[in-house]
């Protein structure tokens, strides 16, 4: 085991304190808006928690970047984050996710390891642990990059036809010693008994054929997972997705974001380790939320005073007819408007009504009036009928 992968971490608590985050997605845009400031604000909170809560090591479970070729500002942001942690004396263990280029993420990893920042690249053989030590002995942190069966077959020369068998082969090659504390950092879609974790609307295509059964991780006392945006456990309490530091889609508006603070105490034997964890909330610079109602209500001073105006807001208007310049007025009220949908409250029943063939005896004006009522849930008023009659007359003159 190389010396740069081993370090003694003094701790007055009698426990090794870890902080688990994932899916940073530096460089990601939200409906065209750059979230550079928002992410910098969130990562600064990670550093603050490390200092205030005396964290020994930060675990980053994949997807540091949103693309394999991230923009310059995203690289600078992650670089500054890792540098701040190193300067605070906090160790880091990070793995590449499916959005990352594993080779790029792992560039210069031996040099970084000398500063206590362990960022692994692609799987090229058996995983080597980063070893931390405290009063209770060793904590072995096993960094597993995002892998698919073909990757594992090439790296380990084994037969691994399915994702579960591939991860099992990776774990078997580690030779995990159950007498010491073991932590795994991985970026995979993990299921329990075939039941998948909760996903946001932007993640519904994840999983399915790529799922890994949670039992593969039985040798580990804590498993720091990345890949999904919602914080949750999988199977047991000590196998957890931390979720993202930011809300990256409007479907995540109702999701609270947090980091996982883990204390690893004494281990008395395999499966018997003193462990506790706490979800430490992120405070967003700008929140992502949804607003629903008529236009005049949503732009009223009373409603605007309820939350910061520069939040990222997805709006659904319930006016019977779409108001004139609705988009312009909403952008003035909500400068970071994500989207505008029109769902008239009175149209709900009409949309659920049985579709019937139109009366063949109706003229053009009658046909359109019927169509309007079916879509809007109410008949046209006199002004609308007058406009319709004028349009029908113009069409007749052009024939």
Secondary structure, 3 states (H helix, E strand, C coil): CCHHHEEECCCCCCCEEEEEECCCCECCEECCEECHHHHHHHHHHHHHHHHHCCCCEEEEECCCECCCCCCHHHHHHHHHHHHHHHHCCCEEEEECCCCCCHHHHCCCHHHHHCCCEEECCCCCCCCCEEEEEECCEEEEEEEECCCCHHHHHHHHCCCCCCHHHHHHHHHHHHCCCCCCEEEEEEECEEEECCECCCCCHHHCCCCHHHEEEHHHHCCCCEEEEECCCCCEECCCCCEEECCCCCCCCHHHCCCCCEEEEEEEEEEEECCEEEEEEEEEECCCCCCEEEEEECHHHHCCHHHHCCCCCCCEEEEEECCCCCCCCHHHHHHHHCCCEEEEEECCHHHHHHHHCCCCCCCCCCCHHHHHHHHHHHHHCCCCCHHHHHHHHHHHHHHHHHC
